[in-house]
Amino acid sequence: MFDTLSDKLDSVFKKLRGHGRLTEQHIKETMREIRLVLLEADVNFRVVKSFIAKVSERAASQEILKSLTPAQQVIKVVREELSRLMGEGEDNTLNLSVKPPVPIMLCGLQGAGKTTTCGKLALKLRREKRNPMLVPADVYRPAAIAQLKTLGRQLDVEVFDSQAGQDPVDICDQALRYAELNGFDTIILDTAGRLHVDTELMGELQRIVNKVQPQEILFVADAMTGQDAVTVAASFDEQLPLTGVILTKLDGDARGGAALSIREVTGKPIKLVGMGEKLDALEQFYPDRMAQRILGMGDVLSLIEKAQDAVNADDAAAMEQQLRKDGFTLETFLEQMQMVKKMGSMDSLLKMIPGAGKALKKAQGAQLPENEMKKIEAIIRSMTPRERLNHKILNGSRRLRIAKGSGTRVQDVNQLLKRFVEAQKMMKKMQKMGPKGLKGMFGQGGQLPF
């Protein structure tokens, strides 16, 4: 989502770095360009005005202007103010430390992704060792109840039995009592939406709040709608005691204005963000990490967390044991690739590595990492188990058969094998280092050797 914004800010900062020493005029010109970049990104104009004023005041201080690296200091100020703008320092975690069952209510307009987000949230809570139940309280949209029940079956999460025509307030109240009697510690209320804010909708939501007393009332905003999402969030906040925001579709190609504006306008923290269509693509929101991504500084902490989630200790131990038994084979390499795929797309992972995103853009004619991995996987899967365990038996006729079977060229097969042999040499060096070397390779998330 932030690619365009990041590119434009990078251009601004390049000009800034071009000056050996900065003057107040340089700062003014930079702030003017940043203002235009943010407005083009659909950031609320009041938010932009306040942000520029704070950055200008800090950046124009004599302490920064006289420093040895003034441009870097200005960029540091921008990063800190971006983090503050998105809520750094605030508690943006879900408050679940109360007597169960804990009601969590999701609200918002139609099309924002409330129902899917309910499923994602249930999966996230279950992975955190909680026992959630989904509650379909949208009785107006015909497919809403069926959609939530389908999600429940996919996730193996119980869905409270409700019917179209029931009073949504009664559904939520009965679900709360059912959860208390049946050992559920969290209930997630999927409430009705509208195409726009209206009195009838708000009255219904207020009655649910008064009856059930949700611990969390989360506004689900579609990040693709830009300033519209911010305007609607402000309307909901005026009539409901919102506790936070969930931003969906943050992996889309919108300009990012909603993410940068919504917390400042509503005063409510962004607690979770949807980063894809898969049901496990709901992440905790970290303002400082998001600011680093926007400024092209990567997000190594999130990358490490993804690796730890994708590869548990048992998987790492099994991989290490297999490596000791058979050595580093094409079969081992294929398994490592599957581990990496659990972390998400290669494009999204590389953007978390400082500088990798820019390098990808410069290599315009190069094969995209995602496509390259698919090709490698196709080649290895076209081999027999014996060939995967011993690449040395791959003569010319076998390589031709593998190329035809994988829809690639013999040159692609040769190139993969060449890179594999190089990686195999590196792995032998790691083995000579003993257990520490192997744990360094597999204990931190099973990274690809090439």
HELIX and SHEET records of a PDB file:
HELIX    1   1 ASP A    3  ARG A   17  1                                  15    
HELIX    2   2 GLU A   24  GLU A   40  1                                  17    
HELIX    3   3 PHE A   45  ALA A   59  1                                  15    
HELIX    4   4 GLN A   62  LEU A   65  1                                   4    
HELIX    5   5 PRO A   70  LEU A   85  1                                  16    
HELIX    6   6 LYS A  114  ARG A  127  1                                  14    
HELIX    7   7 PRO A  142  LEU A  155  1                                  14    
HELIX    8   8 PRO A  168  ASN A  182  1                                  15    
HELIX    9   9 THR A  199  VAL A  212  1                                  14    
HELIX   10  10 ALA A  223  THR A  225  5                                   3    
HELIX   11  11 GLN A  227  GLN A  239  1                                  13    
HELIX   12  12 GLY A  257  THR A  266  1                                  10    
HELIX   13  13 PRO A  287  ILE A  294  1                                   8    
HELIX   14  14 VAL A  300  ALA A  310  1                                  11    
HELIX   15  15 ALA A  313  ASP A  326  1                                  14    
HELIX   16  16 LEU A  330  LYS A  342  1                                  13    
HELIX   17  17 MET A  346  LEU A  350  1                                   5    
HELIX   18  18 ALA A  356  LYS A  362  1                                   7    
HELIX   19  19 PRO A  369  ARG A  381  1                                  13    
HELIX   20  20 PRO A  385  LEU A  389  1                                   5    
HELIX   21  21 HIS A  391  ILE A  393  5                                   3    
HELIX   22  22 GLY A  396  SER A  406  1                                  11    
HELIX   23  23 VAL A  410  LYS A  432  1                                  23    
HELIX   24  24 PRO A  435  PHE A  442  1                                   8    
SHEET    1   A 7 PRO A 132  PRO A 136  0                                        
SHEET    2   A 7 THR A 186  ASP A 190  1                                        
SHEET    3   A 7 VAL A 102  CYS A 107  1                                        
SHEET    4   A 7 GLU A 216  ASP A 222  1                                        
SHEET    5   A 7 GLY A 244  THR A 248  1                                        
SHEET    6   A 7 ILE A 270  GLY A 274  1                                        
SHEET    7   A 7 LEU A 282  GLN A 284 -1                                        
END                                                                             
